[in-house]
Amino acid sequence: MDGAEVRAALLELVVQLGLLLRRRGQVARGLALTQKFAGGPSWEKARRLPEASAHDDDLRTVAYRLIDAAGLQRGRLTGLVLRGEDLVGADQVAQQISLDKEREDRLVAEMVSDRIRDKFGPGSIGPAATLLRVS
């Protein structure tokens, strides 16, 4: 896979993980990324989130840092696994007040996306990177 395909696949995993966490009323305090390669070897790295979250933006930022830390240049990547770690109930985490209009707009769009998925199914909406993928 090339870098763009790997990032698109990772973004899809981030969206799935975020949706699952929000539906379960949970947040993750950390993420773990496992990359599997042809021939059997694998690489795993975990990283803490700055604050517990189930929001796609927060999860994506840490997931991209994890994939960048791998520094892949060669090797056939055959699988990615993204796992939320140190999960707690969303009601146990204080919600921060933000005056960042762009972030608040993204969170509203995330809520709307979740409602569309609930109504029309999981494949009805997805991140632009995965929707634009050419087969």
N, C-alpha and C positions, 0 to 999 in steps of 0.2 A: 504494500500500500504506500502511496505517496503521502506527504505531510498533510495535504488538504483533505484527503480521504480519511486519514486517521483522526484529524480534528473534527470532521463531520460526524464520524462514528462516535467519538467521545462526547460531542455535543448531544447527540441523540440519547446516549446513556445518562447524561446529566439531566436532561428533560424528564426521562422516565423515572430516575431516582427522585428528583424533586417532586414530581407528581405523586409518587408512591408515599413519600414522607408526608406531604400535605394531606393526602387522603387518610393517612393513619394518625394524623394529629401529632406528628413527631418532628424533631429537628435533629440534625447531625452536628456533632462537635468536631468531627474529622472525616476525612475521606481516605480510602486506600485504592490504589490503582494497580492492577495486575496486568502485565503484558505477556502474552504467550507467543513464542516464536516457533517456526518450523524446526522440526528435529527434537522438540521437547523442552528446551530451556525456557525459563520464565523470569520475569523481573517484577518485583513488587516494592512499592514505596507508599508510605502513608504521610499525611500532613494534617495538622490541626487547622480548623477554620478560625479566623480572627474572632468570630462570635458564632454561636450555634445558629444554624439556619436550615431552611428547607427551600429557599428561593433559588431559582435557576441561576441568576447572576452571581450569587455568592458561591454556589457549587461549581459553576463553570470556571470562575477565576482560579480556584484552588486546583481543579482538575487539569486545567491548562498548565499550571505551574508544575504539577506532577509529571505530565507528559513531556514538558520541556526539560525537566530534570533528568529524564532518561537519556537525552542527547542522542537519539537514534540516528544513525547515518547509514548503517547497513544491517541486513538481516530481514528475513521475511516475517512480518508480524501476522500471526494467524488468529489472535483473539485479544479482546480487551474486556476486563472486568472492573467495574467501578462499584465500590461498596461504601455505604455510609457507616461511620463508626461512632461509638460513644453516643448512642441515640438516647434522647430524653423526650418527655412529653412537651409539646409546644407550649402548654400552659405553665410549665416550670421555668420558662425563659422570659425575661423581661423584653418587651417590644420597645425598640428604640424609636424616639420621635425624630423624624428627619425633615429638614427643610430643603432637601434636594429634590426639586420637582421632577427631574428626569428619572431618578430612581423610583419615586412614587408612581410616576406614569408607567414604568416597566412593571411594577408590582400589580397595578390595576390591570394591565394587559395580561399578566400571568394569571390573575384570577379569572378573567374572561376566557382565556385559553383553556383553563381547567374546566370551566362550565361547558364549553363547546365539546371538549373530549368526553365529559360525562354524558352529554346529550346525544352525540353522534358517533361516539366510539373513539378508541385510542389513535387510529390512523387518520382522523379527520383534520387534524392540525398538527404541525410540527415546526421545528426550527427551520428557518429559511435555508440554512446550509444543507440540510438533508432533503428539503423539497426540491432544490435545484440540482441535485446530484444527477449526473448523466450516466446512464448504464452503458 
